[in-house]
């Protein structure tokens, strides 16, 4: 293995390595959340994670390994064919929780899961770890070239990708060295499949959702330096998707959205590991077209899990199975990778938008539970998971989402520090160069303060968000205003001989705006700064609000309010905005009384969408002159 492989992996896992790499992210251990909305969401998720039983999650793996299980498996998707996928996510969630908070119970459970899965791997005898029903027969068929057998199971490669990612995260994020040989053996098993099949057979097989298999294989190449893993990563890269993107062609309409996003994360990972400009171009173009042409105001995408036409968003308004949380989870992973190799403000603008308005809003505040779909349909609602009943993909990504909010708040480039997000937190870099705290109630207030306890000799770069009017952002150091200028990539550079006790105060004035659907149809969303605003309609007839064990219980099944009876806005966007008034003493609440009709909706108040919990809501509004 490469010398200093752990250090090398930690840096490259965080940022992607290539000759073009500009930034590095700090590890989760170096950044601690301070009290605020994100810390509260982290704690809520922590309780949900602890409500899950490791032995029940391990049950499918033991069954497929021919070992007696210690507990019955969970119901729902864990007993319907996707058996074992949550167990892989659980490895990742425990790793993230331990790294972010130092939770000792999370570490105990993580070590237990790793040790139990090692027994399964030993029992299988060929490196395999998975809960896919009928695993032995399936993989024997695949090795014999019967690749259509993959369609006889529920996305098996997608399923076991979660184990791959979980073992990688246990090693690279939580520092559990025991996970590495297990990951390598499992990767050797996967290499065996790639070497047994022709390119044509691989392409046939890769039509089925397979998660980010190529990403993790590229990671294993970075760890070991063995090019067989890179070769396998390339072979697991779906050329039918890759090649049009390399040519900057958007052929995504109608495709299952979250099947594609992990593939592209893999393209980017291969590009970073091997300096492949074509793969990098594909990843960058995909991001651009999804963010600019295929995403709604909250940063999410897809209707019924599929990319809708860029010129027709009508289904987004009529459907109840709107943007899927898993999609945004993966888009944030891709966004981070692109930002760290090309430090453009626009990447972090999207990251912030999706973080506040989709990810933060996807968890039921205080009580816990995760939303799969976030309907844009006026007057509808979200369904939330429960630990004992719901085992959807968005539960797996959900338990990860809310324990890694400390990720990418800060980044570094040699001696320079980047402040990307305005989240209450502390940075204590392991190299001893930076120790700061960011004290803020943002977005309740429009400012943040950076207190320096220890600083390197480099510059401090502050993101100038797209939602702040040019010339409106102000910075002062120790109460002295500075003359500032946004640079070509959207950051403000502060150069100074920093010393302990220095205080940087950043003012980020927010203003009201309206954002039209990407197809330029007559529906608009309200925004205040980076926040999408919505109105609570009522809490009536929300059937299935807390999900049961049904296969499709993630889709909100209750009554659809007729669209023609929902609130509308009258006037032009300019006159509508001028008529919206802030509620006194409530900086994030706005009255829309004089611009909304019919009259029964005159008392609606706009609030940040992440504050709308367990209620019917309106986020997009028809505008009629």
N, C-alpha and C positions, 0 to 999 in steps of 0.2 A: 504493500500500500504506500501511497505518497507520504513523504515526511510531513509531519504536522497536519495530518489529514483532518483532525477535529477542528482546528482553528480555520483551516482552509474551507471546510464545509460550512462552518457557522457564518463566515463572511459571504461566501457565494450563495448560500441558501437565502441569506437576507437580501441580497441585491443582484445576484447574477453577475458572472465574471466574463469579461471580454476586454479586448484592447480599448473598447469604447466606454467602459464603465466609468461613471463620473462620481457616483455617490455610494455610500454604504449606509444601511440602516443600523440602528442600535438593536441589541437583543432585547427581548421582553424583560429580562432580568434587570436591565439598566434603566428602565422607565417604569415609574409607579404612578398609577392614577391617584389623584387627590379627590376629595369629596366633590360630587357633582352628578350630572345626569348619567355620565358614562360609568362612573364608579358604582352608582346605584344599579344600573343595568348589569354590570359585572356580578354584583352580589346576588341578584335575582337568578341569573344563569347558574351561578355556583350552587345554589340550592337545588336547582333542577338536575344538574349533573350528579349531585349526591343522592338524589332520589332514585337513580337508576341502579340496578343490581348487576354487578360485574358477572356473577355466575350465570344469570339468565342471558346476558349478552354473549357469553362464551359458549352457551349450549350448542348452537349450530356447528361450531368448529369441532367440538368434541364428537358430535354425531358423525360428521364427515371423516374424522380421524379414527373412527371405530372405538372411541373411548367412552366410558360411562359419564354422562353429564351430571353436574352437581345440582342443577335446577332446571326447571322447564323453561323453554324459550319464551320470549315475549310473543304476544299475538300480533295482529296487523301485519305489516310488510315483513316483519321478522319471521313469520310463519306462512308466508304466501309466495315464497320463491326468491325474495331478496334477503334471505336469511344470512345474517352476519354482517351486513353493511354498517349497521349502527355500531357494532363492536369496533370496527376500524376507526370510525369517527370518534369513538370514545377514547381511544388511545391518543388521538390528536387533541381532543378537548382537555383531557387530564394533563397532557404535556403543556398546553397553553396556560391552563389554570395554575399549574405549579410554577411555571416560569414567570407568570405575571404577578402572582401573589405569595408564593412560597408555601402554599397550602400543603401541610404535611399529609393530610388524608388523601389528597389528590395524588401525591407521590406514592403513598402506600398502595393505592389502588392501581396506579400505573405499573408499579413493579410486580404486583400480583398478576395483572393481565399479561404482561410480558412473559412471566414464568409459566403461566398456564398455556399460553400459545406456543411456547417452546416445547411443551409436552406434545402438543398436537403435531407440530412440525416433525418431531422425532418419530411419532407414531406413523405419520404418512411416509416417511423415509425418502422422499424425493424433493424436499424443500418446500412443498406446497403448504399453504395455510389458507383455508377458506371455508365458508359455511354454505356455499352453493349446493343446493340439493342435488344428489346424484353426481357429485364431483368426479369421482374416479371414472365413471363411464363417459362423462362428458369430455374430460380432458384426454382420455384415450382415443376417442373419436377424432378430436381436433388434431392430435399428433399423427393420426393416420390420414390426415388430409380431408376429413369429412367436416369441412368448415361450416356448412349449413346447420350443423348440430348446435351451433351457438344460438340459433333462433328458437331452440326448443327449451331454453331456460330464460329467466328474467335477467337480462343484461349481466351475465356473469363476470365479464372483465371489469365493468363498472364496479361491481360488487367488491371484487378482491382488490381493486385499486385502493379502496379505503383502508385495507390492511397494509398495503405498501406505504401509503401516505402516513398511516398511524405509526408504523415502525420507524419510518424516516424522522417523523416529528419527535418521537420518544428519544431518538438518538441526537438529532441536531438541535432541538429546542430544549428538551429536558435533560440532555446529557447522559442518557441511560445507555452505557456502552454495551450492555447485554443485547440491545435491540439490533446492533449493527450486523453481527454474524447471521442473525435470523433474516434480516433484510437482504443480505448478499445471497444467502441460500435460496430465498424466494425469487430473487432476481435471476439467479442461475436457472431456476425452473422456467421462468418466463423466456429467457434467452433460448432455452431448448425448444420452445414453441416457435419462436421467430425463425430459428434455423431450420426447423422441420418443414416450413411452409414456403411456397413460392410467393413472389410479390403479388401475383394475381390472387392467390388464395388469401393472402393477408388483406388485400383491398376488399375482397368479398366479406371477410369476417369483420372488418372495421366499419362496415355500414351500420353495425349494431353499436349502441352506446357503450363506450368502453372507458369513460372517465379520462384521467390524465396519466395513463400508463406510460406514455412516452416521457412525461415530465419526471416521474420518479426514476425511470431507467437512466435518464440523463443525470439525475442527482447521484445515482450510484456510480456512474462513470466519474463524476467529479470527486467522489470520495475515494475511489479505488485507483483511478487512473487507467483502468482496464477498458480498452476501446470496444470490447465486445458488447458492453452495456450501451455505449453510444450508438453502435450499429443497430442494436435491437430497438433503441429509442427511435431511430430514423425509420426502421421497418414498421414500427407501431404508429407512425405518423401518417394519417389518412390523406393520401395524395389527391383524392377527389375534392377535398376541402382545401388542402395546402396550395395546390397549383393555381387555382383562380385567384386566391389571395395574394400570391407572389406577383401576379400580373395586375394587382389592384382592381380586381373585378368582384363586385358584390353579387353573389349568387345564393344568398342566404334565405330569401323569401320561401316560406313554407317548411323550412328545416326545423327540426327539434332543437330549440335554442341551447339548452344546457348540455346537449351532446357535443356541440361545437366548441363552446367556450373552453372546457378543459383541454381539448386538442390544441387550441391556440396557445394556452399557457405552456403546453409542452413544446410547441414550436419556438416560443420565446426562450424557454429554458435551454433547448438545444442550441439556439443562436448564441446565447450567453456562454454556454460551455465550450462551443467550438468556433465562435466567431463567424457564424454563417449569416451573411447579409440577406440572402433570399428568405430564410426563415424569419429573420427579424422584420423584413419588409412586410411579410404576410401578417405577422402579429400586430404590427403598427397599423396597417390598413384595416384589419378586422376591428381593432379598437375604435378607430376613427369612424367607421361606418356604423358600428353598433351604437356608439355614444351620440353621434351627431344626427343619425337618421332613424334609429330604431329604438330609442329610449324615451320614456316619458319623464315628466318633471321630477319624479322621485329618484330617477337614475335607474329604474328597473326596465325590463324589456320582456316581451313575449305575451301572447294571448293563447290560452290553452296549451301552454308550454312551447309554442312555435313562434318563429319570427313572422310577423304579419307584413303585408306589403308596405313599402315605405310611403306610398302615395294613397294609402287607404287605412285609416285608423278607426274606422267605424266599429269594428269588432272590439277594439279596446274599450269603447264606451258601452257597448251592449252586453259584453260577456261578464260573467262573474268570476272566471278563472283568469284573472289578469296577471301582471308580472310575478314571476316565481322568485322566491328569496334565494334559492340556490344559484340562480343566474347572477345575481348581484354579488353574492359571496365570491363567485369565481371571477367576475369582472373586476372586483377590487384586487384580487391576487394578480391579475394581468396588469392592472393599472400601476400597481406598486412596482412590478418588474420593469415596465416601460419607463416609469419616472426615474428609477434609480440608474438607468443607463442613458437617459436623456431628460435632464432635470427641467422639464417644462412646467410652468404654472398650470397649464390646462389640465394636466394629468391629476394634480392635486385638487383642482377645482371640482373635477368630476368625483374624485374620491370622497371629498367632503360632502358633496351633494348626496351621493348614494349612502354614505355613512349615517348622516343625520335623518334623511327622509325615507329610506327604505330599511336599512339594517336596524337602526335604533327603534324604528317604528314596528318592526316585525316581532318584537317580544312583548307579551302582555305585561305591562309595568307592574312591579311589586309581586303579583301573584305568580307570574311565570307562564310559559307556554309560547310556542312559536307559530307564526303564520306561514303557510305555504304560498297561497295566492293573496295578492293585494289588489282587489278589484278597483278599477277606475270608474266603474259604472256608478253614476250618481245614486245615492240612497242605499247602497248595499253595504256589506260588512265583511270582516275577516273571521275565519275560524282559527281557533288556537289548539295546539296539541296538549296532551296530558302525559305525564311520565309512564303511566301504566297502560295507556291505550294506543298511543300514536308513535309509529316508527317510520315516518316518511323520510325521504331524502332531506327535506328542509328541517327536520329535527336533527339529523346528523350534522348538517352545516350550522344549524341554529345553536347547538351546544358549543360550537367553536366560535361563532361570531362574536359573542358578547363577553368573552374572556380574553380578547386580544385587542381591545380598544387602545391600548398603549403602543400598538404597532404604528410605525411611520409618522408619529407626531414630530419626531426629529430625525435628521439624517446628517451625515458628515461627509466631507471630502478633504482628506488629509487633515489640516488644522482647522478647516472651516466648519461652522455649524449651520444647519438649515432648520428653520422653524416652519413646519408645513401646516400644522393644524393647531387651532386655538382651544386646547383642551387642558383643563387643570391637571397638572402632572409634575413629577420631579424626574430629572435626568441625572444619573450618577454613573458616568461612563467608567467601564472596567479598567481602561487605561489611565484613569486618573486625570484626564485632561479637562473634562467638563463636569461641573456640578452646578445645576441651575434648578430653579423651580418656576413653573408658570402658574401664576395665581390669577384666576379668572372665573367669572360666572357666565361667560359667553355661552349661549347667545342671549341670556337674560340681560346682559349688559353688552355694550359695543366696544369693549376694550379688554386688553389683557396686559399683564405685567410680568416681565421676566426678571427674576432676582438672581444675581450671579454670586455663587459662593466660590467657584473656582473656574477659571477659563483658560483656554489655550491662547496662542498668539494670533489665531486666525480671525477671519471676518465672521460676522453673524449675518445670515441671509434670512429675510422675513418674506413670506409669500404675500404678494399683493393680489388679493382675490378679485376675480372678475366682477363680483357683485358690489365692489366698492368703486364709486365713481372716480375717474382719473383726477388726481390732485386732492382727493378727500382724505386719504389715509395719512395719518400723522404719527411721528415717532419722536419721543423725547428720551434723553438719557439723564438720569439724576435731575429731573424736572427742567432740563434745558432742551428746547425744541431743536430738532435737526432739520437741515435742508436735505431732502431725500429725493431719489429718482428711481423709478422702476427700470430694471435692466431688460435686456432683450428676451429673457426667458420668464419675466414676470415676477421677479424678486427684488427686494430692496436690500442693498448691501450696506452693512454698518462696519466701519473699520476704526479700531480704537485699541489702545493698550488696556484691555479689560482688567479690572481688579475686583477683589472681593467687596461685596456691598453695592456694586453698580446695579442700577435699576433702569430697565428699559420699559417704557410705557407706550403701547401701541393702541391707537384709536382706529376703529374699523366701522365707520358710519354705515348703517344699513338703511335701505330705502325700499319702498314698495315697488313691485313690478308684476307684470303678467306674462305668462309664457304660453304660447299657442301650441297645440298638438303639432308634431313634426310634419304632418301632411297638410298643415295650414288650413284645416277645417275650422268650424266655428266654435271650438271648445278651448277654453283657457284655464290655466291654473294660476293662483295667486302665490307670490313669493315675497318674503321679507328677508333681505340679505340672502343667505344660502338656504333659508328655510322655506319649505313648501307649506302653505297654510290650507287648512280644511275646516269645514263646519260640521259639527255634530247635528244630525237630523233628528234621530230619536233612538230608542233602544227596544223597539217593538219587534216581535216575531223573528228573533234571531235564532232560528232553528239550528241546532248543532253547534252552537257557539263554542262549546268545549267539546272537542272531537271524541267520538267513540272509536271502536276497533274496526269500523267498516273500511273496505278497500279504498273508497273514494271520499272518506269523511273529511278530507282536507279541503274539499270544494264547498263553499258556503251554500247550503241547499234551500235557504229560506225564501220567502216571497220576494219577488222582484218588484220594486216600485215602478210603475209606469214612467218612462222617461219624460213623457209630455207633461206629467204632473209635478216634476221636480223643479227646484228653483232655477230661474234664469236671470241673466243680467241684462240691463238695458243701457244702451249708449255705446260710445266708442271706448276702447281700452283706456284712453287718456282721461275721458270724463268719468269713467267708472273708478279709476284709481284716485282721482281728485275727491270723489265722494266718500271714500273709505276713511274712517276716523279711528285713531288709536283709542282704546279704552283707558280712561284715566287711571293711573296707578298700576296698569297691567301692560308692560311694554311690548308683549308679544300677542296681544289680543286686539282685534279690529272689528268695528261695527260696519256692516254692509247694508244697513237699513234702507238707505235712499236709492239704492241701485239694483235691488233685487225684487223680483216678483214671482208668483202671486203674493198678495198681502200677508198670507199666513206665515210666510218665511221672513218677515221683517225683523224678527228678533234674533236671527242667526248671528253668531259671532265667529270670526275666523281665528283659529289658533294653530300653532305648529302641529303638523300632522302626527309627529311622534307623541303628542299629548292626547291624541284621540285613541281611546282604548275601549274595547268591547262596546262599540256603538256603530250605528249606521252613520255614514258620513258623505259629504260631497267635497270632492277634490278638484274635479274638472267641471266647468260651468259653461253652458251655452250662452253666447253673447248675441243679443238681437238689438239692432239699432231701432 
